[in-house]
Amino acid sequence: MEKKVLKVDGMSCEHCVKAVTKAAGELPGVKDVSVDLKGGTVSFSYDPVQTALKEIEAAITDAGYEISA
């Protein structure tokens, strides 16, 4: 398992927290998804053999949020 923290733009409320948590957490091998609304980040553990980081980023983007550097 690898741990990752992504900066996510566009999150402003509890609905956003739930949407990002669900988008990332439903992917195979993704666990321990935690959103820091104030900090604008999402942290998680994932198994890169099951799901690539790009797929997790795409799921969050597809949910309507933007990954920033």
N, C-alpha and C positions, 0 to 999 in steps of 0.2 A: 504494500500500500504506500502511496505517496501522498503527501499533504500539500495543499495549494491554497493560496489566498489570492482572490481576484478583486480588482477595483471595478465596481459596477455603478454606472451612472444611470440616473432616472428613478432611483428608489426613493419614495417619500413617505410611505405609510405602511401599516401592517398588511394591507393587501399585497403590496410589493414584496414584503418579506415572505409571505405565503407563496406567491407566484414563483419567486426565484428559488425558494426551498423545494417546491414541488418540481420545477423544471429540471433542476440538477439532481435531486434525490431519486427521481424515477428511473434514472439511467442505471444500467447494470454495473455493479462494482463501485458505485458512489455511496459513501457513508458519511455520517457525522456532519451534515450540512448545517452551517450556522451563518446567519446573516447579521451583520452589524449595520443597522440602519443609519445610525449617527456617523459612523466611519465610512459608510458607503462601500463595504466589502462583503464578500461571501467567502467563507473558508470551508474546506471539505477534505476528506480523504478519498482516494480513488485508486482503483487497480487499473493501470494503463494497459494491461493485457485485455481487459474486458471493455473499457471505454477510453478512447483517446481524449486528451485535454481539449482538443479542437471540437470534439463532439459536445463536451460539457459547455464550452463557450457558446457554441451554436444553439444549444437548448435554451440558454439564458437569453441570448439575442432574439431567438424566436418567440420568447415570452414577452418581448417588448422592451428589453433593457440593453444598454450598451456597455461592452467591456472596454475599459480604458487602460492605458499603460501605467 
